[in-house]
Amino acid sequence: MIFMNGADAIIRCLEEEQVKVVFGYPGVAICPFYNSILESDIRTILIRTEQNAAHAASGLARMTGRPGVCAVTSGPGATNVITGIATAFADSIPLIVITGQVNSELIGSDVFQEADITGAVESFVKYSYLIKDANDIPRVFKEAFHIANTGRKGPVLIDVPIDIQNASVSRFKYPEEVNLRTYKPTVKGHAVQIKKVLGELKKAKRPIICAGGGVLLSEAEGELRAFSEKYHIPVVSTMMGIGVMPTRHPMYFGMVGNNGKPYANRAMNESDLLIMVGARVADRAVSQPDLITQGKVLVHIDVDPAEIGKNAGPTIPLVGDARHIFRDFAKEEFECDYEEWVRTLERYREEMRPRRSPRPDYVDPAAFITMLSEKMEEDAVYVADVGQNQIWSCGYTVVKKGKFLTSGGMGTMGYSIPAAMGAKVACPDRQVVAVCGDGSFQMSMMELATYRQHGIQAKIIVFKNNYLGMVREYQHYTYKDHYSVVDLSGSPDLEKLAEAYDFSFLRLADMEHAEESIDTFLKSERSVLMECVIDPMDLVK
């Protein structure tokens, strides 16, 4: 009989779940795990700081539809990963986060590198486990993967004391199924509610669908798009819903919210039937929830019943998975004519298009992003960071058949570089570009070493204005240019930094050579860091 310890059992569980890569950072409390993983074909990627292990796992999860996995040590390793867990939780990204822990009998003694990580992450996970018996490992991991990737998806944390990792496992049997008495998420929508929605669509004159990130998580974009095209129902999206429709699809009218398109917000406000699907009705997308209930029928579709009615009371609540629900919608036929409404929205889109007056002696980030994304491949992945760069990216990226990834709910600076890494590891043959500001870049620039070490080709753009641009803009409006702690003087020379990490380097100072610079950037066989110098006083619009 071959001896198996708890760490070996964890690796077997990951193999059963077809995990191909684990992002992480070792320490003594997680060393048995990292020793056992050497005997498997699972790829390990050493991240330079633990927060980014979760971000990289998030990028992988968003590309594959399967939970991303990261593993870190106890104490500061575990506490460092919390921001990445919270980021995934806010955007409903499935993760399995494995943390090492001190010996079981020492828990609660305040020993070296002990932290109550299950308690610390309680409000940021779908569920957490502290394993007390090595024989429980197969059951716990089967449950964890099921919980993470069903219902409203999200992170699950598994804390494993070092003695449990080293303990003998008497019998390993990975469960074939999961049956949790208190966890049975609704997938199929209620037939009566579905008929009510279709009944309202028959009566409506100005319907609109507002698509959130839940549509992408349920892989329902094809079903939603087909429904929109068949009946000519206009679609807008939240930030996390960007990519549900191609940017230039005739039925797509842009992102809503504080930083959305004015014509998208107007379309949603003037509709008489609003179908919110896979969206939380949070403040960034809907700053005044009362507006979306006045004078209209509000349908709220979400797999998480806790979200329905939380911020706005729907006329018709519909709990279920978006893909299943739109497939049920497609089974029914009804007569409608929304052409006048669509023509009105087309007029709004033309009349209310943002007008920018950029300074010619700098790169115009809006024009640059449009040019870049138009030149990117059909199925390319655009990863936006947080700050002004994110808002420009949301407003001006042209998504074709690819993906648009960003941190929406938590708005975590430093997300793009590790998330792009995860996306590239998941899909090495797809073009992946990370776009960040000089502030967010410096939160994750240490990961250039990870790209280099593991041979992951990186395409990174840094908009450089020597400010924390979004905060500076807020201070411009709110405090009348009384700026406080937003000056990024002292930032590194990016050309020297690129050379240090064996990246090619490009600098663009204005739009005159933008097209040829973008062509060079995208066609290069090497990893490239491109610096775009933008107006420090430019404003998001």
C-alpha positions as CSV (number, residue, x, y, z in Angstrom):
1,M,0.0,0.0,0.0
2,I,1.4,3.4,-1.0
3,F,1.5,5.9,1.8
4,M,-0.6,9.0,1.3
5,N,-0.6,12.1,3.5
6,G,-2.9,15.0,3.6
7,A,-0.9,17.1,1.1
8,D,-0.8,14.1,-1.4
9,A,-4.6,13.9,-1.0
10,I,-5.0,17.6,-1.8
11,I,-3.1,17.1,-5.0
12,R,-5.2,14.1,-5.9
13,C,-8.3,16.3,-5.4
14,L,-7.0,19.0,-7.7
15,E,-6.2,16.4,-10.3
16,E,-9.7,15.0,-10.0
17,E,-11.0,18.5,-10.7
18,Q,-8.7,18.8,-13.7
19,V,-6.7,21.7,-12.3
20,K,-3.8,22.5,-14.6
21,V,-2.1,25.3,-12.7
22,V,-1.7,26.7,-9.2
23,F,-0.6,30.3,-8.5
24,G,1.0,30.9,-5.2
25,Y,3.8,31.7,-2.8
26,P,5.2,29.0,-0.4
27,G,6.1,29.2,3.2
28,V,6.7,26.6,5.9
29,A,3.0,26.1,6.7
30,I,2.2,25.2,3.1
31,C,5.5,23.3,2.3
32,P,4.0,19.8,2.5
33,F,1.5,20.8,-0.3
34,Y,4.2,22.3,-2.5
35,N,6.4,19.2,-1.9
36,S,3.6,16.9,-3.0
37,I,2.7,18.9,-6.1
38,L,6.1,18.1,-7.5
39,E,4.8,14.5,-8.1
40,S,2.0,15.8,-10.3
41,D,1.7,17.4,-13.7
42,I,0.0,20.5,-12.2
43,R,2.0,23.6,-13.2
44,T,3.1,25.9,-10.3
45,I,3.6,29.6,-10.9
46,L,5.5,31.6,-8.2
47,I,3.8,35.0,-7.8
48,R,5.8,37.8,-6.3
49,T,3.1,38.9,-3.8
50,E,0.1,36.8,-2.6
51,Q,-2.7,39.2,-3.5
52,N,-1.7,38.7,-7.1
53,A,-2.0,34.9,-6.8
54,A,-5.7,35.4,-6.4
55,H,-5.9,38.0,-9.2
56,A,-4.1,35.6,-11.6
57,A,-6.4,32.7,-10.6
58,S,-9.3,35.1,-11.3
59,G,-8.0,35.8,-14.8
60,L,-7.7,32.1,-15.4
61,A,-11.2,31.4,-14.0
62,R,-12.8,34.1,-16.2
63,M,-11.3,32.5,-19.3
64,T,-12.0,28.9,-18.6
65,G,-15.3,29.0,-16.6
66,R,-13.7,26.8,-14.0
67,P,-12.4,27.8,-10.5
68,G,-8.9,29.3,-10.4
69,V,-6.7,27.9,-7.7
70,C,-4.1,29.6,-5.6
71,A,-2.1,28.4,-2.5
72,V,-0.3,30.5,0.0
73,T,1.2,30.1,3.5
74,S,-0.2,31.0,6.9
75,G,-0.1,34.4,8.7
76,P,1.0,37.2,6.4
77,G,0.7,35.0,3.3
78,A,-2.9,34.4,4.1
79,T,-3.7,38.0,5.1
80,N,-2.0,39.3,1.9
81,V,-4.3,37.2,-0.3
82,I,-7.5,38.7,1.3
83,T,-7.7,41.6,-1.2
84,G,-7.6,39.2,-4.1
85,I,-10.3,37.1,-2.4
86,A,-12.5,40.2,-1.8
87,T,-12.0,41.3,-5.4
88,A,-13.2,37.9,-6.7
89,F,-16.1,37.9,-4.3
90,A,-17.3,41.3,-5.4
91,D,-17.3,40.2,-9.0
92,S,-18.6,36.6,-8.4
93,I,-15.4,34.9,-9.7
94,P,-15.0,31.2,-8.7
95,L,-11.7,30.6,-6.8
96,I,-10.3,27.9,-4.5
97,V,-7.9,29.5,-2.1
98,I,-5.7,27.1,-0.2
99,T,-3.9,28.5,2.9
100,G,-1.4,26.7,5.1
101,Q,-2.0,27.0,8.9
102,V,0.0,26.3,12.0
103,N,-0.2,23.0,13.8
104,S,-3.8,22.2,14.9
105,E,-2.9,22.1,18.6
106,L,-1.3,25.5,18.4
107,I,-4.3,27.3,16.8
108,G,-5.4,30.1,19.2
109,S,-2.0,30.4,20.9
110,D,-0.8,33.4,18.9
111,V,2.3,31.4,17.6
112,F,4.6,32.5,14.8
113,Q,2.7,33.3,11.6
114,E,-0.7,32.3,13.0
115,A,-3.8,34.2,11.7
116,D,-7.5,33.3,12.0
117,I,-7.9,33.4,8.2
118,T,-11.3,31.7,8.1
119,G,-12.6,34.4,10.5
120,A,-10.9,37.2,8.6
121,V,-12.4,36.3,5.3
122,E,-15.9,35.5,6.5
123,S,-17.5,38.4,4.7
124,F,-15.6,37.9,1.5
125,V,-16.1,34.2,0.7
126,K,-19.0,32.0,-0.2
127,Y,-17.8,29.5,2.3
128,S,-14.6,28.5,4.2
129,Y,-13.2,25.3,5.7
130,L,-10.7,24.6,8.5
131,I,-9.7,21.0,8.0
132,K,-9.3,19.1,11.2
133,D,-9.0,15.5,9.9
134,A,-6.9,14.5,6.8
135,N,-9.6,12.0,5.9
136,D,-12.0,14.8,5.3
137,I,-9.9,16.3,2.5
138,P,-11.7,14.6,-0.5
139,R,-15.1,15.6,0.7
140,V,-14.1,19.2,1.5
141,F,-12.5,19.7,-1.9
142,K,-15.4,18.2,-3.8
143,E,-17.8,20.5,-1.9
144,A,-15.5,23.5,-2.3
145,F,-15.3,23.2,-6.1
146,H,-19.1,22.7,-6.3
147,I,-19.9,25.7,-4.1
148,A,-17.4,28.0,-5.9
149,N,-18.8,27.3,-9.4
150,T,-22.5,27.0,-8.9
151,G,-25.3,29.4,-8.1
152,R,-23.7,32.9,-7.7
153,K,-20.1,31.9,-8.2
154,G,-17.4,33.1,-5.8
155,P,-14.3,32.2,-3.8
156,V,-14.0,29.3,-1.3
157,L,-11.2,29.2,1.2
158,I,-9.7,26.0,2.6
159,D,-7.3,26.4,5.6
160,V,-5.1,23.3,6.2
161,P,-2.9,23.1,9.3
162,I,0.6,21.7,8.6
163,D,0.0,18.6,10.7
164,I,-3.1,17.8,8.7
165,Q,-1.0,18.1,5.5
166,N,1.5,15.6,7.0
167,A,-1.0,13.3,8.5
168,S,-1.7,9.8,7.1
169,V,-4.8,9.4,4.9
170,S,-6.2,5.9,5.6
171,R,-8.4,5.7,2.5
172,F,-8.7,8.1,-0.5
173,K,-12.0,8.2,-2.4
174,Y,-13.0,11.3,-4.3
175,P,-16.8,11.7,-4.1
176,E,-18.7,11.4,-7.3
177,E,-21.4,14.0,-6.3
178,V,-22.2,16.6,-3.8
179,N,-25.4,16.8,-1.7
180,L,-25.5,19.7,0.7
181,R,-28.7,20.0,2.5
182,T,-28.5,23.7,3.0
183,Y,-27.1,24.6,-0.4
184,K,-29.3,24.0,-3.4
185,P,-29.1,27.0,-5.8
186,T,-31.9,27.6,-8.2
187,V,-30.9,27.2,-11.9
188,K,-34.1,26.9,-13.9
189,G,-36.4,29.9,-13.8
190,H,-40.0,29.6,-12.6
191,A,-42.3,28.9,-15.6
192,V,-45.0,31.3,-14.3
193,Q,-42.6,34.2,-13.9
194,I,-41.1,33.5,-17.4
195,K,-44.6,33.7,-18.9
196,K,-45.2,37.0,-17.0
197,V,-42.0,38.5,-18.5
198,L,-43.0,37.4,-22.1
199,G,-46.4,38.9,-21.5
200,E,-44.9,42.2,-20.6
201,L,-42.7,42.1,-23.6
202,K,-45.8,41.8,-25.8
203,K,-47.3,44.9,-24.3
204,A,-44.1,47.0,-24.1
205,K,-43.2,49.8,-26.5
206,R,-39.8,50.7,-25.2
207,P,-38.1,47.6,-23.7
208,I,-34.4,47.3,-22.9
209,I,-32.2,44.6,-21.5
210,C,-29.4,45.6,-19.0
211,A,-26.8,42.9,-18.9
212,G,-24.4,42.4,-16.0
213,G,-21.5,40.2,-15.3
214,G,-23.8,37.3,-14.4
215,V,-24.6,36.8,-18.1
216,L,-20.9,36.2,-18.9
217,L,-20.4,34.0,-15.8
218,S,-23.3,31.8,-16.9
219,E,-22.0,31.8,-20.5
220,A,-25.3,33.1,-21.7
221,E,-24.1,35.8,-24.1
222,G,-25.0,33.8,-27.2
223,E,-28.6,33.2,-25.9
224,L,-29.1,36.8,-24.9
225,R,-27.7,38.1,-28.2
226,A,-29.9,35.8,-30.2
227,F,-33.0,36.9,-28.2
228,S,-32.1,40.6,-28.7
229,E,-31.5,40.1,-32.5
230,K,-34.7,38.1,-33.0
231,Y,-37.0,40.7,-31.4
232,H,-34.9,43.8,-31.9
233,I,-34.6,44.5,-28.2
234,P,-31.9,47.1,-27.3
235,V,-29.2,46.1,-24.9
236,V,-27.1,48.1,-22.5
237,S,-24.6,46.7,-20.0
238,T,-23.0,47.3,-16.6
239,M,-19.2,47.6,-16.4
240,M,-19.0,43.9,-15.7
241,G,-21.3,43.1,-18.6
242,I,-19.1,44.6,-21.2
243,G,-18.5,42.0,-23.9
244,V,-22.0,40.5,-23.7
245,M,-22.6,42.2,-27.0
246,P,-19.9,43.2,-29.5
247,T,-19.3,47.0,-29.0
248,R,-20.5,47.8,-32.5
249,H,-23.5,45.5,-32.6
250,P,-26.5,47.6,-33.8
251,M,-28.6,46.5,-30.8
252,Y,-25.9,47.5,-28.2
253,F,-26.1,51.0,-26.7
254,G,-23.2,51.1,-24.3
255,M,-22.4,50.9,-20.6
256,V,-24.7,52.5,-18.1
257,G,-23.8,54.1,-14.8
258,N,-22.0,57.1,-13.4
259,N,-19.2,56.7,-15.9
260,G,-21.3,55.2,-18.6
261,K,-22.6,56.6,-21.9
262,P,-25.2,59.4,-21.5
263,Y,-27.4,57.8,-24.2
264,A,-27.2,54.4,-22.4
265,N,-28.5,55.9,-19.2
266,R,-31.2,57.8,-21.1
267,A,-32.3,54.6,-22.8
268,M,-32.6,52.8,-19.5
269,N,-34.5,55.7,-17.9
270,E,-36.9,56.2,-20.7
271,S,-37.7,52.5,-21.2
272,D,-41.1,51.2,-20.2
273,L,-39.8,47.6,-19.6
274,L,-36.4,47.2,-18.0
275,I,-35.0,43.6,-17.8
276,M,-32.0,43.6,-15.5
277,V,-30.1,40.3,-15.9
278,G,-27.1,39.2,-13.9
279,A,-26.6,42.6,-12.4
280,R,-26.6,43.7,-8.8
281,V,-28.3,47.1,-9.3
282,A,-25.4,48.6,-7.4
283,D,-24.6,52.3,-7.1
284,R,-22.0,52.4,-9.9
285,A,-24.4,51.2,-12.5
286,V,-27.6,52.7,-11.0
287,S,-26.9,55.7,-8.8
288,Q,-30.6,56.3,-8.2
289,P,-32.5,53.0,-7.9
290,D,-35.8,54.7,-7.7
291,L,-35.4,55.9,-11.3
292,I,-35.5,52.4,-12.6
293,T,-38.8,51.6,-10.9
294,Q,-40.7,54.8,-11.8
295,G,-43.1,54.5,-14.7
296,K,-41.8,51.2,-15.9
297,V,-42.0,47.4,-15.4
298,L,-38.8,46.2,-13.8
299,V,-37.8,42.6,-14.3
300,H,-34.8,41.4,-12.2
301,I,-33.2,38.1,-13.3
302,D,-30.5,36.7,-11.0
303,V,-29.2,33.4,-9.8
304,D,-28.8,34.9,-6.4
305,P,-32.2,35.5,-4.8
306,A,-30.5,37.8,-2.2
307,E,-29.8,40.3,-4.9
308,I,-33.3,40.6,-6.2
309,G,-35.1,43.5,-4.4
310,K,-32.0,44.4,-2.4
311,N,-31.5,47.8,-4.0
312,A,-34.7,48.2,-6.1
313,G,-38.0,46.4,-5.9
314,P,-38.8,44.5,-9.1
315,T,-42.2,44.1,-10.6
316,I,-41.3,40.6,-11.7
317,P,-38.5,38.8,-9.8
318,L,-37.1,35.8,-11.6
319,V,-34.5,33.6,-9.9
320,G,-32.4,31.4,-12.0
321,D,-29.4,31.0,-14.3
322,A,-29.4,33.4,-17.2
323,R,-28.5,30.8,-19.8
324,H,-31.4,28.6,-18.8
325,I,-33.8,31.5,-18.6
326,F,-33.0,32.8,-22.1
327,R,-33.2,29.4,-23.5
328,D,-36.7,29.2,-22.0
329,F,-37.5,32.6,-23.5
330,A,-36.4,31.3,-26.9
331,K,-39.0,28.5,-26.8
332,E,-41.9,31.0,-26.9
333,E,-42.9,33.2,-29.8
334,F,-44.6,36.6,-29.6
335,E,-45.4,39.5,-31.8
336,C,-43.8,42.9,-31.2
337,D,-42.6,46.0,-32.9
338,Y,-39.9,48.0,-31.3
339,E,-38.5,49.7,-34.4
340,E,-39.5,53.2,-33.5
341,W,-37.9,52.8,-30.1
342,V,-34.7,51.5,-31.7
343,R,-34.6,54.5,-34.1
344,T,-35.0,56.8,-31.1
345,L,-32.0,55.2,-29.4
346,E,-29.9,55.4,-32.5
347,R,-30.6,59.1,-32.6
348,Y,-29.7,59.5,-29.0
349,R,-26.4,57.6,-29.6
350,E,-25.5,60.0,-32.4
351,E,-26.6,63.2,-30.7
352,M,-25.2,62.4,-27.2
353,R,-21.9,61.0,-28.3
354,P,-19.1,62.3,-26.0
355,R,-17.1,65.1,-27.5
356,R,-13.5,65.3,-26.4
357,S,-10.9,68.1,-27.0
358,P,-7.6,66.5,-26.2
359,R,-4.3,68.4,-26.2
360,P,-2.4,67.5,-29.4
361,D,1.0,67.3,-27.6
362,Y,-0.1,64.3,-25.6
363,V,-1.5,60.8,-26.3
364,D,-5.3,60.9,-26.3
365,P,-6.2,57.8,-24.2
366,A,-9.7,57.6,-25.7
367,A,-8.5,57.6,-29.3
368,F,-5.6,55.4,-28.5
369,I,-7.8,52.7,-26.8
370,T,-10.1,52.7,-29.8
371,M,-7.2,52.3,-32.2
372,L,-5.6,49.6,-30.1
373,S,-8.7,47.5,-29.6
374,E,-9.6,47.8,-33.3
375,K,-6.2,46.4,-34.2
376,M,-6.4,43.6,-31.7
377,E,-7.4,40.1,-32.9
378,E,-11.1,39.2,-33.0
379,D,-10.9,37.0,-29.9
380,A,-8.4,39.1,-28.0
381,V,-8.6,39.7,-24.3
382,Y,-8.4,43.3,-23.0
383,V,-7.7,43.6,-19.3
384,A,-8.3,47.0,-17.8
385,D,-7.0,48.1,-14.4
386,V,-8.7,50.6,-12.1
387,G,-8.6,54.4,-12.3
388,Q,-9.0,56.8,-15.2
389,N,-7.6,54.1,-17.5
390,Q,-10.5,51.8,-16.6
391,I,-13.2,54.4,-17.4
392,W,-11.5,55.3,-20.7
393,S,-11.2,51.5,-21.4
394,C,-14.9,50.9,-20.7
395,G,-16.0,53.8,-22.9
396,Y,-13.7,53.4,-25.9
397,T,-12.6,49.7,-26.1
398,V,-14.0,47.9,-29.2
399,V,-14.9,44.4,-28.1
400,K,-15.4,42.0,-31.0
401,K,-15.5,38.3,-30.1
402,G,-13.1,38.6,-27.3
403,K,-13.2,39.3,-23.6
404,F,-13.1,42.5,-21.5
405,L,-11.8,41.9,-17.9
406,T,-11.6,44.3,-15.1
407,S,-12.2,44.7,-11.3
408,G,-15.7,46.1,-11.1
409,G,-17.3,45.6,-7.6
410,M,-14.2,46.2,-5.6
411,G,-12.2,48.4,-8.0
412,T,-8.9,46.9,-7.0
413,M,-5.8,48.8,-8.4
414,G,-3.1,46.5,-9.6
415,Y,-5.6,43.9,-11.0
416,S,-4.7,44.0,-14.7
417,I,-1.2,42.6,-14.8
418,P,-1.8,39.4,-12.7
419,A,-5.2,38.9,-14.2
420,A,-3.8,39.2,-17.7
421,M,-1.2,36.6,-16.6
422,G,-3.9,34.2,-15.6
423,A,-5.8,34.8,-18.8
424,K,-2.7,34.2,-20.9
425,V,-1.8,31.0,-19.0
426,A,-5.4,29.7,-19.6
427,C,-5.3,30.7,-23.3
428,P,-1.7,30.9,-24.5
429,D,-2.7,31.2,-28.1
430,R,-5.0,34.2,-27.6
431,Q,-3.8,37.8,-27.6
432,V,-3.9,39.4,-24.1
433,V,-3.3,43.0,-23.4
434,A,-3.1,44.6,-19.9
435,V,-3.9,48.4,-19.7
436,C,-3.1,50.3,-16.6
437,G,-2.1,53.7,-15.2
438,D,1.2,54.5,-13.7
439,G,-0.3,54.2,-10.2
440,S,-1.9,50.8,-10.7
441,F,1.2,49.6,-12.6
442,Q,3.4,50.2,-9.6
443,M,1.1,48.1,-7.5
444,S,1.9,45.0,-9.5
445,M,5.1,45.7,-11.5
446,M,6.9,43.1,-9.5
447,E,5.0,40.5,-11.5
448,L,7.1,41.3,-14.6
449,A,9.5,38.9,-13.0
450,T,6.8,36.2,-12.9
451,Y,6.1,36.7,-16.6
452,R,9.8,36.5,-17.3
453,Q,10.5,33.4,-15.2
454,H,7.6,31.4,-16.5
455,G,7.9,32.4,-20.2
456,I,4.5,34.1,-20.3
457,Q,4.4,36.7,-23.1
458,A,3.2,40.0,-21.7
459,K,1.7,43.0,-23.5
460,I,1.4,45.8,-21.1
461,I,0.4,49.5,-21.7
462,V,1.0,52.1,-19.0
463,F,-0.8,55.5,-19.3
464,K,1.6,57.8,-17.6
465,N,0.5,61.2,-16.2
466,N,2.4,61.2,-12.9
467,Y,-0.8,61.3,-10.9
468,L,-3.3,59.1,-9.3
469,G,-5.6,60.4,-12.0
470,M,-9.0,59.3,-10.8
471,V,-8.5,60.8,-7.3
472,R,-6.9,63.9,-8.7
473,E,-10.0,64.3,-10.9
474,Y,-12.3,63.9,-7.9
475,Q,-10.2,66.5,-6.0
476,H,-10.4,68.8,-9.1
477,Y,-14.2,68.8,-8.9
478,T,-14.8,68.5,-5.2
479,Y,-12.0,70.5,-3.7
480,K,-11.4,73.0,-6.5
481,D,-7.9,71.7,-7.5
482,H,-6.8,71.4,-3.9
483,Y,-4.7,68.3,-4.5
484,S,-3.6,66.0,-1.7
485,V,-1.4,62.9,-1.9
486,V,-1.9,62.2,-5.6
487,D,1.5,63.2,-7.0
488,L,3.4,60.2,-8.3
489,S,6.8,62.0,-8.6
490,G,9.6,59.4,-8.0
491,S,8.1,56.8,-10.3
492,P,10.6,54.6,-12.0
493,D,12.1,55.1,-15.5
494,L,9.9,52.5,-17.3
495,E,12.5,52.1,-20.1
496,K,15.1,51.0,-17.6
497,L,12.6,48.9,-15.8
498,A,11.7,47.1,-19.0
499,E,15.3,46.4,-19.7
500,A,15.8,45.0,-16.2
501,Y,13.0,42.5,-16.8
502,D,14.0,41.7,-20.4
503,F,10.9,43.4,-21.9
504,S,10.9,45.4,-25.1
505,F,10.0,49.0,-24.6
506,L,8.1,51.5,-26.5
507,R,7.3,55.1,-25.6
508,L,4.5,57.2,-27.3
509,A,4.4,60.9,-26.5
510,D,1.6,62.0,-28.9
511,M,-0.8,60.6,-31.5
512,E,1.4,61.2,-34.5
513,H,3.0,57.8,-34.5
514,A,0.3,56.0,-32.6
515,E,-0.7,53.6,-35.4
516,E,2.8,52.3,-36.2
517,S,3.6,52.0,-32.4
518,I,0.5,49.9,-31.8
519,D,1.3,47.7,-34.8
520,T,4.9,47.2,-33.4
521,F,3.5,46.5,-29.9
522,L,0.9,43.9,-31.1
523,K,3.2,42.1,-33.6
524,S,6.2,41.7,-31.4
525,E,7.1,38.2,-30.5
526,R,8.6,39.4,-27.2
527,S,7.0,40.8,-24.1
528,V,6.5,44.5,-24.5
529,L,6.0,47.4,-22.0
530,M,4.6,50.5,-23.8
531,E,4.5,53.9,-22.1
532,C,1.9,56.4,-23.3
533,V,2.3,59.9,-22.0
534,I,-1.0,61.5,-21.4
535,D,-2.2,64.9,-20.3
536,P,-1.9,65.1,-16.4
537,M,-5.1,67.3,-16.4
538,D,-7.2,65.2,-18.7
539,L,-10.6,64.3,-17.5
540,V,-12.7,61.1,-18.0
541,K,-15.4,61.7,-20.5
